[in-house]
C-alpha cells in the first residue's frame, strides 16, 4: 500500500477516511506509523503486537471502522467489538515485557504525582481517596511514600470504583456512592484524591456524577490529582477523521494492554462493563462547573506523541 507513511506523519493533514482505513488494514504501514508516533525503541514489542492484531480486525470490520472515522459512531462502539474479537482469539501477551514498554511514561507520571504530594504541609492524619483504583496497589504505594516523607503520621485509605468491584486489600476501606454523599465534610472528608487512568473508562451516564460527588467530598485545602491519557481538543469537520484515527489507535492500545494486565477480569463475561471514550477539554470544563468551592488548577503535560499524558491538579480553596 505505502500511501500514507512518508516523512513526518504525526499530523496526517489532508488524509481522508479511505486512506486512514487502508492504513489500519496494512500491518507494515501501521507498524511504521506507530513507530513514528511514540511506539519505537522500548515499545517495539507492543507495536508489533498491535500491527498483528489490528489489521485483521479492521479488514473484517470495514463498515464499523469507516463509520467511526466519519464521526457516525462512538469509540466505545468500536471498542466493544474489538474487545469481543480479542477475547475470541484468546490473546496472550508477555506481561513482563509489556511492563517494560510502559515504564517510561508511567514513571514520569509517578514523579509528577509524588511532587504534588511533597508540596503538602504536614498533618497528623491524612485521608486519601483512590477513585477507580482497581486493586489499590498504587494508592498503597502513595500512602507509604507519604509516610516516608513525613507529610503525615497516619494515612487512612479509602477506595471507590465506579465501574466494578475489585477485591481490595484490607488496608483500604471501600466506599459506595451513598457513602461519599453522606460524608459530613469534616474529619471524615478527604485531604488527597487520586483518579488515575479511570475517567475514560467510566460511562458518561455516571462519569460526571461520580467524580463530582467525590470531588465535593474533599476538604478545603485538598489536592485532587486526575491522570488521563491524551485528551484531544474539540474536533471540527475538517479534522474529524485524523483525530479519530489517532483516538482509534490509542483505544486499540488501551484494550490490548488492559487485557494483558487484567486478563481474569476482562475475560469474565459476568463482570466487566468495559467502556472507552477519551476526554476532551470541554469534559473538564463540565467537571469544574460543578465543584462547589473555589479552586486552583495546574496541568502537567508529558509528550509521548500518541501516548501523551496529562496530570490535572486541583487545589480546593476555602469558600470564605
URVENDA-V616594 format. One record per pair of residues at least 24 apart in sequence whose C-alpha atoms are under 6 Angstrom apart, sorted by the first residue. I is the first residue (numbers start at 1). J is the second residue. D is the distance in Angstrom with one decimal. If there is no record, write none. Layout:
BEGIN
<<I/J/D> <I/J/D>>
END
This chain:
BEGIN
<<17/241/6.0> <24/55/5.6> <25/55/4.0> <25/58/5.7> <25/59/5.7> <26/55/5.8> <27/51/4.9> <27/55/6.0> <37/305/5.4> <37/306/5.7> <38/304/5.7> <38/305/5.2> <38/306/5.9> <42/101/5.5> <43/101/4.7> <69/241/4.8> <69/244/5.6> <70/241/5.9> <76/276/5.1> <93/260/5.8> <122/151/4.2> <122/152/5.6> <123/152/5.0> <124/152/5.0> <124/153/5.1> <125/152/5.6> <125/153/5.9> <125/154/4.7> <125/155/5.9> <126/155/4.9> <127/155/6.0> <127/156/4.8> <127/190/4.9> <127/191/5.3> <128/157/5.1> <128/190/5.7> <128/192/4.8> <128/193/5.7> <129/158/4.7> <129/159/5.6> <129/193/4.7> <130/159/4.8> <130/193/5.9> <130/194/5.1> <131/160/5.1> <131/161/5.8> <131/194/6.0> <131/195/4.8> <132/160/5.9> <132/161/4.0> <132/198/5.7> <134/166/5.9> <135/166/5.8> <135/168/4.9> <189/217/5.8> <189/218/5.2> <189/219/5.6> <190/218/4.4> <190/219/5.6> <191/219/5.8> <191/222/4.4> <192/222/5.5> <192/223/4.9> <192/224/5.9> <193/224/4.7> <194/225/4.9> <194/226/6.0> <195/226/4.8> <196/226/5.7> <196/227/4.5> <197/227/5.5> <197/228/5.0> <200/276/5.6> <200/277/5.1> <200/278/4.9> <201/275/4.8> <201/276/4.8> <220/316/5.3> <220/317/5.3> <220/318/5.3> <221/316/5.0> <221/317/5.5> <222/315/5.8> <222/316/5.4> <223/314/5.9> <223/315/4.9> <224/313/5.7> <224/314/5.0> <225/312/5.8> <225/313/4.7> <226/311/5.7> <226/312/5.1> <227/310/5.8> <227/311/4.6> <228/310/5.4> <229/309/4.7> <230/308/5.0> <230/309/5.3> <231/278/5.8> <231/279/4.9> <231/280/5.0> <232/280/5.3> <233/280/5.7> <293/319/5.7>>
END
